[in-house]
Amino acid sequence: MKARLADLGGVALPGSPAEFGKLIADETEKRVKVIGLAGIKPN
């Protein structure tokens, strides 16, 4: 799996499912802020 991710330009990160969930929540929060500041609206 690591080799396939590397082939696609990705990196495997170690961690638990809970840590992954927190990462997704944190990244989503950041992107919501950026989209709001940029004034991007859905079509």
Backbone as CSV, one residue per row, in Angstrom:
resi,resn,N_x,N_y,N_z,CA_x,CA_y,CA_z,C_x,C_y,C_z
1,MET,0.822,-1.177,0.000,0.000,0.000,0.000,0.877,1.256,0.000
2,LYS,1.927,1.243,0.824,2.829,2.401,0.861,3.457,2.673,-0.497
3,ALA,3.849,1.608,-1.193,4.469,1.772,-2.509,3.471,2.361,-3.502
4,ARG,2.227,1.918,-3.467,1.200,2.439,-4.378,0.923,3.917,-4.082
5,LEU,0.831,4.266,-2.806,0.646,5.672,-2.438,1.808,6.515,-2.935
6,ALA,3.019,6.015,-2.757,4.207,6.734,-3.218,4.174,6.916,-4.729
7,ASP,3.732,5.896,-5.460,3.608,5.997,-6.916,2.639,7.111,-7.315
8,LEU,1.630,7.329,-6.483,0.623,8.358,-6.757,0.999,9.716,-6.167
9,GLY,2.173,9.778,-5.526,2.627,11.039,-4.938,2.153,11.261,-3.518
10,GLY,1.630,10.236,-2.886,1.124,10.348,-1.520,2.105,9.803,-0.505
11,VAL,1.787,10.038,0.751,2.603,9.543,1.854,1.662,8.936,2.897
12,ALA,1.977,7.732,3.348,1.197,7.090,4.401,1.566,7.714,5.740
13,LEU,0.548,8.104,6.487,0.778,8.675,7.816,0.342,7.669,8.870
14,PRO,1.181,7.438,9.877,0.781,6.515,10.934,-0.253,7.174,11.844
15,GLY,-1.080,6.366,12.468,-2.035,6.907,13.429,-3.259,6.026,13.547
16,SER,-4.056,6.366,14.530,-5.270,5.606,14.800,-6.434,6.164,13.981
17,PRO,-7.520,5.424,13.906,-8.706,5.950,13.232,-9.194,7.263,13.861
18,ALA,-9.094,7.377,15.171,-9.512,8.611,15.843,-8.628,9.784,15.431
19,GLU,-7.329,9.538,15.314,-6.412,10.600,14.875,-6.707,11.008,13.432
20,PHE,-7.042,10.040,12.608,-7.386,10.337,11.218,-8.658,11.185,11.163
21,GLY,-9.643,10.828,11.974,-10.880,11.606,12.045,-10.622,13.039,12.458
22,LYS,-9.728,13.229,13.424,-9.386,14.576,13.882,-8.674,15.344,12.775
23,LEU,-7.782,14.686,12.051,-7.081,15.321,10.934,-8.090,15.811,9.895
24,ILE,-9.050,14.963,9.533,-10.057,15.340,8.542,-10.890,16.513,9.055
25,ALA,-11.301,16.473,10.311,-12.097,17.565,10.881,-11.307,18.867,10.893
26,ASP,-10.045,18.811,11.283,-9.208,20.012,11.327,-8.994,20.591,9.934
27,GLU,-8.718,19.736,8.959,-8.499,20.199,7.589,-9.787,20.783,6.992
28,THR,-10.909,20.162,7.300,-12.189,20.678,6.810,-12.447,22.069,7.377
29,GLU,-12.193,22.251,8.657,-12.381,23.553,9.301,-11.510,24.623,8.628
30,LYS,-10.255,24.283,8.359,-9.352,25.236,7.697,-9.875,25.632,6.328
31,ARG,-10.315,24.645,5.560,-10.774,24.923,4.197,-12.066,25.729,4.189
32,VAL,-12.954,25.482,5.140,-14.181,26.273,5.259,-13.827,27.735,5.495
33,LYS,-12.844,27.995,6.343,-12.415,29.375,6.607,-11.838,30.026,5.357
34,VAL,-10.989,29.313,4.650,-10.364,29.856,3.438,-11.423,30.159,2.388
35,ILE,-12.359,29.236,2.200,-13.421,29.438,1.209,-14.262,30.647,1.591
36,GLY,-14.558,30.793,2.870,-15.341,31.942,3.323,-14.588,33.255,3.116
37,LEU,-13.323,33.277,3.455,-12.521,34.488,3.274,-12.360,34.853,1.809
38,ALA,-12.301,33.847,0.940,-12.147,34.087,-0.490,-13.467,34.476,-1.143
39,GLY,-14.567,34.290,-0.426,-15.873,34.630,-0.984,-16.338,33.675,-2.060
40,ILE,-15.858,32.440,-2.017,-16.239,31.452,-3.020,-17.645,30.949,-2.719
41,LYS,-18.474,30.950,-3.747,-19.856,30.496,-3.613,-20.096,29.315,-4.555
42,PRO,-20.959,28.379,-4.156,-21.276,27.264,-5.058,-22.066,27.764,-6.257
43,ASN,-21.947,27.074,-7.374,-22.684,27.457,-8.595,-24.139,27.111,-8.476
